[in-house]
Amino acid sequence: MAEVAVRIVLNKLADVIVNEAQFLGGVGKKVERVNRELNRIQCCLQDADSKRKGDARVQNWLNELRDVAYRIEDTTDTFFCKVGYTDATFSQKLKRLCNKPWEVYFLHKLGTELDDILNVLNEISKSKVTYGISDLKEKSEGEVGVVMTNRRATYQEVDESEVVGMQADKNNILKLLDADQISRRAVITIVGPGGVGKTTLAHMVYRSAKERFDYHVMLSISRQYILTDILRKMIKEDKHSVPDNQIKDDLGDLINKVKEFLSNRRYLIILDDVWNDDLWNQIKDALLDDKNSSRVLMTSRNIEVARSSDPQMAPHELHILDDGESLDLFLKKAFPYQEPGTKCPTDLLKPAAKLVNKCKGLPLALVVLGGILSTKEPSTVAWERVLQTMNWHTDGKDCMLILAMSYEDMPYYLKACFKYVAFFPEDHVISAKCLIRIWAAEGFIPLEGRPTIEIMAEDCLEELSKRSMIQVSSRSMNGMIKYFQVHDLLRDLAIHEAEQENFGTIFSQASASEVKMPNRRIRRASIQNQQINTQFMKYFGASIRSLFVFNKGRVSLQCSKFRLLKVLECVGVDRFLNILLKSSHELIHLKYLGIREGRIDVSSLSFHHMKNLETLNVQGDFSKECNVDALWRISTLRHVRCDDPIMGPISTSTVSNLKTMQWVKPRKSWARKLPLLNNLRKLGVRHVEDWVTMTNLLKTLHSLVSLKINSYNIPVEIAYPKALPNYESLQSLYLRGHWSSNVTLQASLFPPQLIKLTLRNSKFEQNPMSELGKLKSLKKLVIRYVFSDSYSGPTIICSEGFPVLQYLELTCGSKVKKLTVAQGVMPKLTYLKVPKYTELHLPPELQHVTVDFNYS
């Protein structure tokens, strides 16, 4: 979209003018002229955007402006990529210019290109008068309908009380699951159109019924499923199975393994979003029928799926909501923070009824439309304006009209954030942390008065949630979004808008010969289970800026084609990018590098060329310690995560902007060479050998809020970090290792604001719960194998405390066989995870708690 493209280019030009003006000479003046002309045009972009849907000429004007903005960005970045000025001082640049006359050629070429760009910009500027586009200042937040809420103050857990009209459906399906007279394996199918609430109902049923079965799992299928992936996920959910990396991809072997662990077990398997009967025909042989009342629950839009999978079971057709239920659901979303039972203002009932009628009882449409109204002033005028401005030419029968309206109601930067979900596969669980850092690397998040880009990005994500454009899967203990998913209809909308506006292109599960060459330059691309070969790679030109790869197997990408790349995210690629390792020196503009669920030798990457890298996120199966000194010389670096330890920086004179460093191995030289890391907020260290140095380091970290230590032993000065300068601010503490034998557990020595505490392999000789219960801010507690051989057990008694604890995981092997919680203890507890053999004694007020019995 033009607004985002222009903002990115203006930031780029401002940086060039400041840092390169001396060297560019006369060409620098042209850069300044381009910058001034773009600034003038930017003032009218929002007026043009508001008129684009009704005027093809305005849409074309915006497309031309977007394309010239892309051209400016490509031209300047290509120039600096060719000559490499950005990593040199002015004297070095001048010396190189004298020694390499061919660089004068590139400078001349840049000037010629900018002359042509200025002519195009002048034409675009003049034509806006013809199209009736006004020079308006950017609208305020209120005018564009954005209400950035305080996410911490307004966060509420979504529960079944927010669901309307499904309780009877839930009860009917639960009866079928429990029907003793049906001893065979029965397949129950929930059928209905997209957006009617099939997945919501399946989740409600699963949460209520799963503990009644020996094995249970809920899997999202989607249109483009891979059968071996589904079977692997089923095996992974079985706690007795072999490690995931030891499971072969052979289909026959996977089917046999599923048969093996399902044998003689009553199971519940939920297959969500099944599109045709192919899946059932492929998977049914793996699902044994031991005549023990096992159940398979499927959701589908296709009633033939139900009829073919189990002709003896009638499909459960989920119908749309009636008028009363529709109004109830709509008002819940339009007024999300009112107390239950609060009535809608009388003057809004009439426009509310009109709006609800347009949704035709479809829950997704009601939820999204309610989200739009929640950002508007609660007045008759504002709500009637929504009725008048929306295109209701199909009488609201098409849910996509309402979804599109919610998209159009967003400010330009929120539209860009939403379109980004198109780059993730259907039903993919998206990490909020990763996406926020990608948004920051792209450069389209404005500060808007927020202290940092990350905080503003978190606000944008919360705004998408408030508008019901994303579905939050989980939140951290401080209320922040942790993972989320996107409904397939909303993802379809994101894909449509992304491709319509040349924001990005999605390649999904087709043979290379079937892929059609886009009639435009590809700026961003997502390869999703797509066959890749040399022919396919020809579709990618030098203008590509962001690349997402979600592919199984080996992938080879020549980085010489991606010299302007800013974002590279690869998920599930085994032994990824052998060729990348040899040509990563080309990636001088790269800001975000993410490799997850794959293998890579991190030390082979040419970090000394990645001068603009901000985030390194490498998660997967690695086997060796890495020495990456060049990484720590990147001054723009902000976040580093590598699952296997990398050697920490020799000094931090160049990485003072670091906010995250995990996992690193401390160096002995830190004691004398490591200055203050004032901005570091999250630190994870492994294999600590020199605890004196480690303690001295911690004393310099004034901004630390999260500390993780994984080592063989944990001395008392680390176990109780009261000496740290930020002791009062530390919120999360992870300690894995043996505590000193002279350590006595004392709650008073832990940080008072501690929200999350994880203890592993601590070797305690006494029950820690009496002291830990005194931590008044603790919301999440994870205890794994913390007892020494001398601990007698076998009962853990929680007799007091834990006033705000919500999540408790207790895995202690054979040492603990009984957990007793006294009345009034843990009043806020919602989730409890304990071994299968644990005998539980919970007070009546905790009977609603979700209990997850694992097999450890």
Rosetta blueprint (number, residue, H / E / L):
1 M L
2 A H
3 E H
4 V H
5 A H
6 V H
7 R H
8 I H
9 V H
10 L H
11 N H
12 K H
13 L H
14 A H
15 D H
16 V H
17 I H
18 V H
19 N H
20 E H
21 A H
22 Q H
23 F H
24 L H
25 G L
26 G H
27 V H
28 G H
29 K H
30 K H
31 V H
32 E H
33 R H
34 V H
35 N H
36 R H
37 E H
38 L H
39 N H
40 R H
41 I H
42 Q H
43 C L
44 C L
45 L H
46 Q H
47 D H
48 A H
49 D H
50 S H
51 K H
52 R H
53 K H
54 G H
55 D L
56 A H
57 R H
58 V H
59 Q H
60 N H
61 W H
62 L H
63 N H
64 E H
65 L H
66 R H
67 D H
68 V H
69 A H
70 Y H
71 R H
72 I H
73 E H
74 D H
75 T H
76 T H
77 D H
78 T H
79 F H
80 F H
81 C H
82 K H
83 V H
84 G L
85 Y H
86 T H
87 D H
88 A L
89 T L
90 F H
91 S H
92 Q H
93 K H
94 L H
95 K H
96 R H
97 L H
98 C H
99 N H
100 K L
101 P L
102 W H
103 E H
104 V H
105 Y H
106 F H
107 L H
108 H H
109 K H
110 L H
111 G H
112 T H
113 E H
114 L H
115 D H
116 D H
117 I H
118 L H
119 N H
120 V H
121 L H
122 N H
123 E H
124 I H
125 S H
126 K H
127 S H
128 K H
129 V H
130 T H
131 Y L
132 G L
133 I L
134 S L
135 D L
136 L L
137 K L
138 E L
139 K L
140 S L
141 E L
142 G L
143 E L
144 V L
145 G L
146 V L
147 V L
148 M L
149 T L
150 N L
151 R H
152 R H
153 A H
154 T H
155 Y L
156 Q L
157 E L
158 V L
159 D L
160 E H
161 S H
162 E H
163 V L
164 V L
165 G L
166 M L
167 Q H
168 A H
169 D H
170 K H
171 N H
172 N H
173 I H
174 L H
175 K H
176 L H
177 L H
178 D H
179 A L
180 D L
181 Q L
182 I L
183 S L
184 R L
185 R L
186 A E
187 V E
188 I E
189 T E
190 I E
191 V E
192 G L
193 P L
194 G L
195 G L
196 V L
197 G L
198 K H
199 T H
200 T H
201 L H
202 A H
203 H H
204 M H
205 V H
206 Y H
207 R H
208 S H
209 A H
210 K H
211 E H
212 R H
213 F L
214 D L
215 Y E
216 H E
217 V E
218 M E
219 L E
220 S E
221 I L
222 S L
223 R L
224 Q L
225 Y L
226 I L
227 L H
228 T H
229 D H
230 I H
231 L H
232 R H
233 K H
234 M H
235 I H
236 K H
237 E L
238 D L
239 K L
240 H L
241 S L
242 V L
243 P L
244 D H
245 N H
246 Q H
247 I L
248 K L
249 D L
250 D L
251 L H
252 G H
253 D H
254 L H
255 I H
256 N H
257 K H
258 V H
259 K H
260 E H
261 F H
262 L H
263 S L
264 N L
265 R L
266 R L
267 Y E
268 L E
269 I E
270 I E
271 L E
272 D E
273 D E
274 V E
275 W L
276 N L
277 D L
278 D H
279 L H
280 W H
281 N H
282 Q H
283 I H
284 K H
285 D H
286 A H
287 L L
288 L L
289 D L
290 D L
291 K L
292 N L
293 S L
294 S L
295 R E
296 V E
297 L E
298 M E
299 T E
300 S E
301 R L
302 N L
303 I H
304 E H
305 V H
306 A H
307 R H
308 S H
309 S H
310 D L
311 P L
312 Q L
313 M L
314 A L
315 P L
316 H E
317 E E
318 L L
319 H L
320 I L
321 L L
322 D L
323 D H
324 G H
325 E H
326 S H
327 L H
328 D H
329 L H
330 F H
331 L H
332 K H
333 K H
334 A H
335 F L
336 P L
337 Y L
338 Q L
339 E L
340 P L
341 G L
342 T L
343 K L
344 C L
345 P L
346 T H
347 D H
348 L H
349 L H
350 K H
351 P H
352 A H
353 A H
354 K H
355 L H
356 V H
357 N H
358 K H
359 C H
360 K L
361 G L
362 L L
363 P H
364 L H
365 A H
366 L H
367 V H
368 V H
369 L H
370 G H
371 G H
372 I H
373 L H
374 S H
375 T L
376 K L
377 E L
378 P L
379 S L
380 T H
381 V H
382 A H
383 W H
384 E H
385 R H
386 V H
387 L H
388 Q H
389 T H
390 M L
391 N L
392 W L
393 H L
394 T L
395 D L
396 G L
397 K L
398 D L
399 C H
400 M H
401 L H
402 I H
403 L H
404 A H
405 M H
406 S H
407 Y H
408 E H
409 D L
410 M L
411 P L
412 Y H
413 Y H
414 L H
415 K H
416 A H
417 C H
418 F H
419 K H
420 Y H
421 V H
422 A H
423 F H
424 F L
425 P L
426 E L
427 D L
428 H L
429 V L
430 I E
431 S E
432 A H
433 K H
434 C H
435 L H
436 I H
437 R H
438 I H
439 W H
440 A H
441 A H
442 E H
443 G L
444 F L
445 I L
446 P L
447 L L
448 E L
449 G L
450 R L
451 P L
452 T L
453 I H
454 E H
455 I H
456 M H
457 A H
458 E H
459 D H
460 C H
461 L H
462 E H
463 E H
464 L H
465 S H
466 K H
467 R L
468 S L
469 M L
470 I L
471 Q E
472 V E
473 S E
474 S E
475 R E
476 S L
477 M L
478 N L
479 G L
480 M L
481 I E
482 K E
483 Y E
484 F E
485 Q E
486 V L
487 H L
488 D H
489 L H
490 L H
491 R H
492 D H
493 L H
494 A H
495 I H
496 H H
497 E H
498 A H
499 E H
500 Q H
501 E L
502 N L
503 F L
504 G L
505 T E
506 I E
507 F E
508 S E
509 Q L
510 A L
511 S L
512 A H
513 S H
514 E H
515 V L
516 K L
517 M L
518 P L
519 N L
520 R L
521 R L
522 I L
523 R L
524 R E
525 A E
526 S E
527 I E
528 Q E
529 N L
530 Q L
531 Q L
532 I L
533 N L
534 T H
535 Q H
536 F H
537 M H
538 K L
539 Y L
540 F L
541 G L
542 A L
543 S L
544 I L
545 R L
546 S E
547 L E
548 F E
549 V E
550 F E
551 N L
552 K L
553 G L
554 R L
555 V L
556 S L
557 L L
558 Q L
559 C H
560 S H
561 K H
562 F L
563 R L
564 L L
565 L L
566 K L
567 V E
568 L E
569 E E
570 C E
571 V E
572 G L
573 V L
574 D L
575 R L
576 F L
577 L L
578 N H
579 I H
580 L H
581 L H
582 K H
583 S H
584 S H
585 H H
586 E H
587 L L
588 I L
589 H L
590 L L
591 K L
592 Y E
593 L E
594 G E
595 I E
596 R E
597 E E
598 G E
599 R L
600 I L
601 D L
602 V H
603 S H
604 S H
605 L L
606 S L
607 F H
608 H H
609 H H
610 M L
611 K L
612 N L
613 L L
614 E L
615 T E
616 L E
617 N E
618 V E
619 Q E
620 G E
621 D L
622 F L
623 S L
624 K L
625 E L
626 C E
627 N L
628 V L
629 D H
630 A H
631 L H
632 W H
633 R H
634 I L
635 S L
636 T L
637 L L
638 R L
639 H E
640 V E
641 R E
642 C E
643 D E
644 D E
645 P E
646 I E
647 M E
648 G L
649 P L
650 I L
651 S L
652 T L
653 S L
654 T L
655 V L
656 S L
657 N L
658 L L
659 K L
660 T E
661 M E
662 Q E
663 W E
664 V E
665 K E
666 P L
667 R L
668 K L
669 S L
670 W H
671 A H
672 R H
673 K H
674 L L
675 P L
676 L L
677 L L
678 N L
679 N L
680 L L
681 R L
682 K E
683 L E
684 G E
685 V E
686 R E
687 H L
688 V L
689 E L
690 D L
691 W H
692 V H
693 T H
694 M H
695 T H
696 N H
697 L H
698 L H
699 K L
700 T L
701 L L
702 H L
703 S L
704 L L
705 V L
706 S E
707 L E
708 K E
709 I E
710 N E
711 S E
712 Y E
713 N E
714 I E
715 P L
716 V H
717 E H
718 I H
719 A H
720 Y L
721 P H
722 K H
723 A H
724 L L
725 P L
726 N L
727 Y L
728 E L
729 S L
730 L L
731 Q L
732 S E
733 L E
734 Y E
735 L E
736 R E
737 G E
738 H E
739 W E
740 S L
741 S L
742 N L
743 V L
744 T L
745 L L
746 Q L
747 A H
748 S H
749 L H
750 F L
751 P L
752 P L
753 Q L
754 L L
755 I L
756 K E
757 L E
758 T E
759 L E
760 R E
761 N L
762 S L
763 K L
764 F E
765 E L
766 Q L
767 N L
768 P L
769 M H
770 S H
771 E H
772 L H
773 G L
774 K L
775 L L
776 K L
777 S L
778 L L
779 K L
780 K E
781 L E
782 V E
783 I E
784 R E
785 Y L
786 V L
787 F E
788 S L
789 D L
790 S L
791 Y L
792 S L
793 G L
794 P L
795 T E
796 I E
797 I E
798 C E
799 S L
800 E L
801 G L
802 F L
803 P L
804 V L
805 L L
806 Q L
807 Y E
808 L E
809 E E
810 L E
811 T E
812 C L
813 G H
814 S H
815 K H
816 V L
817 K L
818 K E
819 L E
820 T E
821 V E
822 A L
823 Q L
824 G L
825 V L
826 M L
827 P L
828 K L
829 L L
830 T L
831 Y E
832 L E
833 K E
834 V E
835 P E
836 K L
837 Y L
838 T L
839 E E
840 L E
841 H E
842 L L
843 P L
844 P H
845 E H
846 L H
847 Q L
848 H L
849 V L
850 T E
851 V E
852 D E
853 F E
854 N E
855 Y L
856 S L
